[in-house]
Amino acid sequence: MSRPLFAASLLLLIWALCNPAGADEPQKKPDAEKIPAPKVKIEPSISIVPYFPRTDTREVWQHYGVNSLGRFVPRVIVLPYGSYYSRDLQPYPWTTNRTTAIMPTKVD
């Protein structure tokens, strides 16, 4: 092989390997996969039920006391500025003219 032919083939080989025109173009990224729009999540409404303590069936008896005859009568709270029923705090009107209706003790 002659030297000029060898040099020409070598240049042709280098040019063929380094030719940017023959390079593959970068692949385009495919379009992103389309996902459906997010759905609106409907939350159930929160309902807070107020707590009322259950009254005991025997609790009503704390507002009654035993009179001198042994009968249950409504308990009366005697204060210096008036007397009241303990069950509903209504005024007790008979403090002045029915003194025997009230037991003269501080605590039953």
C-alpha positions in Angstrom: 0.0 0.0 0.0 1.3 3.3 -0.8 1.8 6.0 1.6 -0.6 8.6 0.1 -3.4 6.0 -0.2 -2.8 4.9 3.3 -3.0 8.5 4.5 -6.1 9.2 2.5 -7.9 6.1 3.8 -6.9 7.0 7.4 -8.3 10.5 7.0 -11.5 9.1 5.5 -11.8 6.7 8.4 -11.2 9.5 11.0 -13.7 11.8 9.2 -16.3 9.0 9.1 -15.9 8.3 12.8 -15.9 11.9 13.9 -18.5 13.3 11.5 -21.3 15.0 13.6 -23.7 14.9 10.7 -23.9 11.2 10.9 -24.7 11.2 14.7 -28.1 10.3 15.8 -30.2 13.2 16.9 -31.2 13.2 20.5 -34.5 11.6 20.9 -37.3 13.9 21.9 -38.9 13.2 25.2 -42.3 11.7 24.7 -45.2 13.8 25.9 -45.9 13.3 29.5 -48.7 10.8 30.2 -51.9 12.8 30.6 -53.6 12.0 33.9 -57.2 12.9 34.7 -57.9 16.0 36.7 -58.2 15.4 40.5 -61.6 14.7 41.7 -63.1 16.8 44.5 -63.4 14.6 47.6 -66.6 15.3 49.5 -65.9 15.0 53.2 -68.8 14.1 55.4 -69.8 16.9 57.7 -68.7 16.5 61.3 -71.5 16.7 63.8 -70.7 17.1 67.4 -73.4 16.0 69.7 -73.5 17.8 73.0 -73.0 15.6 76.0 -75.7 15.6 78.6 -75.0 13.5 81.6 -77.7 11.0 82.3 -79.6 11.8 85.4 -79.9 9.1 87.9 -83.4 7.9 88.7 -82.8 8.5 92.4 -81.3 12.0 92.0 -84.7 13.7 92.3 -84.8 12.6 96.0 -82.0 14.9 97.0 -84.4 17.8 96.7 -86.8 16.2 99.2 -86.6 16.0 103.0 -88.6 14.2 105.7 -90.9 16.4 107.8 -92.0 15.8 111.4 -94.7 13.4 110.2 -92.3 11.3 108.3 -93.5 12.5 104.8 -91.3 13.6 102.0 -91.7 17.3 101.4 -89.7 19.7 99.1 -86.5 20.8 100.6 -86.2 24.6 101.4 -83.0 26.6 101.5 -83.2 29.2 104.2 -81.0 32.3 103.7 -80.9 35.6 105.5 -82.3 37.4 102.4 -85.1 34.9 101.6 -85.9 31.2 101.3 -85.9 29.1 98.2 -86.9 25.6 97.0 -83.8 23.6 96.3 -85.2 21.9 93.2 -85.9 25.0 91.1 -84.8 27.9 93.2 -88.3 29.4 93.3 -89.0 31.6 96.3 -90.5 29.9 99.3 -93.3 32.3 100.5 -94.2 30.7 103.8 -91.1 31.4 105.9 -92.7 34.1 108.1 -96.1 32.5 108.8 -95.3 28.8 108.8 -92.2 28.5 110.9 -92.9 24.9 111.9 -92.7 23.8 108.2 -89.0 24.4 108.3 -86.7 22.2 110.3 -84.3 24.3 112.3 -81.2 22.4 111.3 -78.3 23.5 109.1 -77.7 20.2 107.4 -80.2 17.2 107.2 
